[in-house]
Amino acid sequence: MYKIILAGCGSMCRAWLEVIKKRGDCIFVGFADPIAANAEKVRDEYGLTASIYGDIDSALEAETANLVIDVTVPEAHAGVVTAALSAGCDVFGEKPMSDTLEDAERMVNVADGTGKNYFVMQNRRYTAGIAALKRFLSSGELGKIGQVSADFRLSPRFGGFRDEMDSPLLADMAIHTFDAARFITGRNAVSVYCREFNPEWSWYKGSASAVALFDMEDGIVFDYRGSWCANGLNTSWESEWRVACERGAVFWDGSSKLHYGLADGGGVTDIPIPQMEGEGHAACIADMFDALESGTRTQTDCRDNINSIRMVHKAIESAKNRQNIKI
């Protein structure tokens, strides 16, 4: 039986509660949130009986938990995760791992030192379209990958902490696309040059747009163009992708259109996108529990995800220093 402490009772926690509450092997024993009213509201909404604590340390001391779900704000992740791991709990957490690379590296070290698991939510890996794209690229039909291009253009008005961040797009959202690039290529980034900026019509305090060029292993180039204050012609949340290979190119619109064309012409051929049994948060969470039960590590294990968070922080460093940065 998993005895769970939920850390953070903002809006994001509901995506986790909707999935975990349906399992027969989980019980929520504590909610940790500095604003008790938030915790009480969520607890009552889901008909739970968990005790409420003002911080993770109080919850860990009072409860005999073995799993912590961390859905706090990014700057709180390091404290919550390291406390939970050190107390002998496994941790499932929201992305990004941390708001600093130094803390993210430390979190991985604590996971290694305690022998506990820390899995990070990267739900874009669990969509039918990107799974189909990865399978096609892995088949080798078009040969070696040369260039991966991703466009991300949306205009969400969240309010709250994102509106005040220095780099809201890169620090909070770009990791989804960066991680997806690693996922479909099976390669890590080795360097980055990035330029971030904030259009005059942006409602964000920090830079809500960015262009980044990554060199990846095996000579692959990954270029990213993103905006969180787009003025029309929006993409999906999964970005829009074009992958250039030695014998042709593949296009995915981030939704239902996936096709390829050969270098010697001959038109466009559709690639089927089979339905998945589960997608998004539900599939990623199920994978996390499966990994715990089998004694293995999920593909979103912190030891792998650190390679995606490095891309984020090195891109921010590059944009700040206006120079190419090694990863």
Steps between C-alpha positions, in 0.01 A plus 500: 500500500632845406459752782525834327577856602391758244727807509339803339126550460479740207314432177760255366435249779163411352659335195676263742207447735263410215728210405631379836165512680372229264769253607416245767851490644537865603393701802570869558618542858609865487479823305787750539433858399585830671147623430273269699187619320639369168562158649160489668325592176673228300457239773127568528455516123635147463340359814830411665588477870866601486646714776619849410849636568666832432817350350649174380724452804203504740309256280794259472558509874136429586410244234641159402494580129693311232418723200494877455331676209671837445283753319643811663636800308838439329710686758363272775570171322856452626404538865196274476670228297821480701307495828275221375783290359703541819197386702488176301220589261489460125395817318288576195529866402387763255745643251735680501724327751610833645537867423881464509729245341706475817195390700397255228845338507480482880159332482642228277790452742259463793297244306820305433615531860172386654427229243147638458320587179422847370293502183413822317182576305578522128157425363582601141681165464164331553302617198402291200643744246850526641510126563416441133761756391768334711411152366525621142834672553633194684404276208783653297286530188629852436851436626698714740340804664672826413280784624204520738290817491227586752265797507299584811256792488223553755354788700380374840410753767579315820551784743695419813869413523559445127414862423780611733775257396813627324484225237146360509517316167843345543481433873147363523390371159786436259610187685205315346627565148866457594424166666294394199797570272713269716221243498452478123872506417634297792782755528609762753594862434866601515481879447250782448474853370181676607339840462196583714292817474168651601281650225351839580150352515597238759320498836790313663759686706781277373590373153210300358662416165822324405699349216753228585745295296630179659779276380416146602688173503577332165503835322126562527391866508182595690350843445218635716280803449259573782257764622255518788350826372428396140276722289314237299590190298546307821643150520385222729645464850716219358670738252526458123784282375704447185780242498744499209671167430743380235227352277205726576313702761223442753237749614276485806260782585493410868155350459360264237705573187813289461656439158828475316641578159801350323798700378439387142140621500194283456257687719410468866422177682289498814628317808228340714468611863360207698305583811672449832334334797589801713657836426638805676506521878307175543746298292807659657370442854411139417854451370637639825302255711593212267867587544470498880326163495749342261807649669606674179540864400250677282611696193421817699744411779687804631830348385378526142291813538804693621612503136185691405521748787862567403375609158266749668752659731780509245264666251419766760872545570570534129226760457632698795864492382431513125743215432509132413496287816619143541260259669 
